[in-house]
């Protein structure tokens, strides 16, 4: 396995971020098209803010909604992918720093990753 250099790491992170954002955009767009295709009925009242359903506030609920093809779940999943993109970048950086045997940056990256994961799954 070739040694991970700073340039290789930057290029890989750039590709990862680009692919993550484009994938998230495609998923949100697909969910939006499905939403518009199935949205029939009275015009929504935009004078009062209505939040999303409780099931769409957790990753588990969003994944469960995907099975039924719910457009709201698809849009929320796209947003989760968008959030997961920089989280994946932090994890990739931790692995790359570990490969370079840079203990301090590896530990810092893993702490940042742990905080991100905790806030994703336990945040209010």
N, C-alpha and C positions, 0 to 999 in steps of 0.2 A: 504494500500500500504506500503510495507516495505521500510525502510529508505535506501537511496542510500549511500553505503559506498564507500571508495576509491577503495577497492579491486573489488567490483562489477562493479564500473565505468570502471576500467582498463580492466576487462575481457570483458565487453560489447563493449568497444571501440576496443579491439583486434579482436573480432568477426566481428564487423562492418567493420573494415579496411580489414580483410581477405576476407570477402564476396564481398566487393566492388571491390577489386583488381581482384579476380577470375572472377567475373561477367564481368568486363571491358575486361579482357583478352579473355574470351569466345566470347564476342561481336566483338572485333577486329579480332580474329581468323576467326570467321564466315564471316565477311566482307572481309577479305583477301582471303579466299577460294572462295567466290563469285567473287571477282575481278579477280582472276587467272582463274576461270572457264569461264569468259566472256571476258577476255583480248585476243583479236585476232587482228592482224594487224601488222604494221611495229614496229620494236623495237624502244622504246623511246630513244631520244637523252639525255644522262645523262651528257653531257658536259656543258649544260646550265640548270640552275635551273628554274623549272616552278612551281610556287606556286599553291595552291588549288583554285578552283573556288570561286567566291565571295559569293555564297550561302552557302558554307561550312565554312565561317568565323564567322557565328553567330549561336547561339543555335536554333533560329527560323528557319533558312534556313536548318539546319541539320535535325530537326524534320520533316520539309516538305519533304525533300529528302528521309526520311525513308519510307514514304507512298508508294513511287514508287519502293522501294526495291533497290535503288542505292547503290552499294557496297562502294563507296566513303563516302556516308552519314552514312552507317553502321559503317565503320571504325572510322569516326569522332565522331559518337555517343559513341562508346566504349571509345574514348579518353575523351569525356565529362564525362562519368561515372567515369573514373579514376580521373579526376579533382574534380568531385563531392564527391568522397569518403572522402578526408580530410575536405572538406567544411561541409559535414554531421557530421563529427567528432567534428568540432567546434560547430555546432548547438547542438549536443547531449551534449557536455560539458557544454554549456550555460544552457540547461535545467537541467542537473544534479546539477550544482552549484546552480541554483534557488531552486531546491528541498532541497538542504542542507542549504538554506537561507544564502548563501555566496554572498552578494551583490556586492562586489568588483570584484570577479572573473566572476560573471554573466555579469556585465557591460562590463568588458574587453572582454569577449568571444563574446558578442553581437556586440561590435565595430569591432572586427576582422571579424566576420561574415558579417557585413555590408560592410566592405572594400572588402572582397572577392567577395560578390555578385555584388558590383558596378564594380569591375574590370572585372568580367566575362561578364556582360551585356553591359558595356559601355567602356571597354578598347579597345585600338587600337592595 
